[in-house]
Amino acid sequence: MKHRLTFFKATLFLGALFSFSSCGKSRQITADGGTAAITDAENLADDLSAPTQLWHQTDKCIFILFGYGYNDSDFVANMTRTLFQKFGSFDDGGWIFPLIFPDDFKRGSKTYITNIENELSDKNVKGIILLGAPENTHKAIARMQDSWGGALPYPVFSFFSQDDIIAMEDSADFVLDKAQKAEINGILEEEEQTYIKEIPDILVKAVRSQILSDAPFAKNAALFDFVKTLAPGVKMERYADPETNLISINHFVIE
């Protein structure tokens, strides 16, 4: 009986040892008789060193126009890298579909910003973000609105537009602009497009809000509170027409 127990214990020990060596895969014999370590710890280290994907595959897209003041190659490269990491590139099944003006809108020697409509016609658009929109961008948006019966089913945000401001107020859910300064005689200084340092954070927040939104943002009193969340800590005011002093419901300015 004693020998039988001893044999049973030995069998259990050898079985556990075989199981451990098989499951752990601590060493593997190579063809030339050497050894190659493939420990679980090393496999885990490889997993941890791989880039983490922060976004999920989608068939929808957020269109971002990089226009005047924000079409510099370095800025576009850095900004898209950040956005692709957080939300994924459209080409890889992610959210972000960027185009650069004027480079992506040239036909021969001419440039057509209205080509936005053609670029988006075959895509499942979730939102549009216009950054430094050039003249006549609103016409492209208006054509798209017409194809949807007068109103797009997704949000359109306009930041620091160079397009006709009244038309852009009508085309976008809201317009965020830089406040113009008046000269001593009261005439507004000629506006120059300048880089706004808060733009990277604003864009990330804007994309996230459009992904989470199921509809355009209503042009009402609550809109100002939402836009302020895109640039916390930045002084922001409602835009007042310099001639009539009328305050716009969806146009805001930062200092």
Salt bridges, closest charged atoms under 4 A:
ASP122 OD1 - LYS123 NZ 3.21
ASP163 OD2 - HIS138 ND1 2.78
GLU169 OE2 - HIS251 ND1 2.83
ASP177 OD2 - HIS251 NE2 3.87
GLU198 OE2 - LYS197 NZ 2.77
ASP225 OD1 - LYS228 NZ 3.61
